[in-house]
Amino acid sequence: MKDDGAKHGRPFFPRTMEFSSPKGLLRIEANRPQGSFDGLRFEEGLGKFDRYSSIIRNVDALAGIAEKPAGKVTIAVKDDSLVVGYVVGWRPAPDERWSALGDLMYEIAAVEASRNYRGMGLATKLLGITMDEEFFEDKIAFMQGYSWHWDFEGAGLTPGQYRSMMMSLFERFGFREVYTNEPNIALRPENLMMIRLGPLVTEEEQKRFRYLRFGIKPDSLPKKG
């Protein structure tokens, strides 16, 4: 069955699940719709710290992502208003390398649990419901792991250990590491890119992506026949 949200000009429809955490019952909401963020606030373990800043710093940023044509926001909420974790996704910006493949590419741009809600499987729940969409069947979903966004201090991990943790999280949902010369990823050895190929992604589309990983744009490839 096709996602009902597509009938209304959006590729996703809202879904919810409950998660019994050690800190009480959480509601996990996938595809929070635009215009529904009033009254929410970030838990104190999300935001900006001395040596770490969340990619998404406030509820207004989440609301802005939800307004994008294919913006995807999944949140974990305590007591109906306290955001304790999130996943966000979007299509690559026009100035990004991956936009050369158009709607084939979709970025899972950030996954974060509050410092006060880690170690209880929340990130796994958030990413699991986020990826459980027919939308991804004909897409290459990707993540770009930049170590300057990682909370080493809060996690008590080295860059290498944090990298392994991120890989383990995404591998649970069919992602695998790929290599690329994309400058930001190549800047530090612990940075990484992971992808998940949807079952309907064609061999030709995979080939075009393999070339693009090393800066060869699709329009420069030899034509068939």
Secondary structure, DSSP 8 states (H G I E B T S, - for coil): ---GGGGGT-S---EEEEEEETTEEEEEEES--TT--TT-EE-TTSSEETTEE-SS-SHHHHHHHHTSTT-EEEEEEETTTEEEEEEEEE---TTSGGGGGGGGEEEEEEEEE-GGG-SSSHHHHHHHHHH--GGGGGSEEEEEE-GGG--HHHHT--HHHHHHHHHHHHHTTT-EEE----HHHHTSTT-EEEEEE-TT--HHHHHHHHHHTTT--GGGS----
